[in-house]
Amino acid sequence: MKYRVVFEFQSEDGAMSDVYNYSDEQQARDKFDELRDSLEHAVDPATSKITDEPDTYSVVNREAGIMGYVRLLEG
């Protein structure tokens, strides 16, 4: 089985996105966790809308102009 980690981040300063492909689930989960941690540190949780699910993590802070997500997809 193949795993794909999709990452996107946008702010007023710019945007970045990337896709990582893995054949090993643990490697994919490790990358997902790493990118989720980076998003967690990018925003203030008190003023942001956060979605935290097993295979999706997203943040939106309209005041700061920040939007980002990371997803783990199988298949």
QUITALIN-V849473 format. One record per backbone hydrogen bond with DSSP energy under -1.0 kcal/mol. NH is the residue of the N-H (numbers start at 1). CO is the residue of the C=O. E is the energy in kcal/mol with one decimal. If there is no record, write none. Layout:
NH & CO & E
NH & CO & E
This chain:
3 & 22 & -3.2
4 & 73 & -2.7
5 & 20 & -2.8
6 & 71 & -2.4
7 & 18 & -2.8
8 & 69 & -2.4
9 & 16 & -2.7
10 & 67 & -3.4
11 & 14 & -3.0
14 & 11 & -1.2
16 & 9 & -2.7
18 & 7 & -2.3
20 & 5 & -2.7
22 & 3 & -3.0
28 & 24 & -1.8
29 & 25 & -2.7
30 & 26 & -2.5
31 & 27 & -2.1
32 & 28 & -2.6
33 & 29 & -2.7
34 & 30 & -2.2
35 & 31 & -2.5
36 & 32 & -2.6
37 & 33 & -2.3
38 & 34 & -1.7
39 & 35 & -1.9
40 & 36 & -2.5
41 & 37 & -1.6
42 & 39 & -1.0
47 & 44 & -1.4
49 & 60 & -3.0
51 & 58 & -2.5
53 & 56 & -3.1
57 & 70 & -2.4
58 & 51 & -2.4
59 & 68 & -2.7
60 & 49 & -1.9
61 & 66 & -3.0
65 & 61 & -1.0
66 & 61 & -2.4
67 & 10 & -2.5
68 & 59 & -2.4
69 & 8 & -2.6
70 & 57 & -2.3
71 & 6 & -2.3
72 & 55 & -2.5
73 & 4 & -3.3
75 & 2 & -2.5
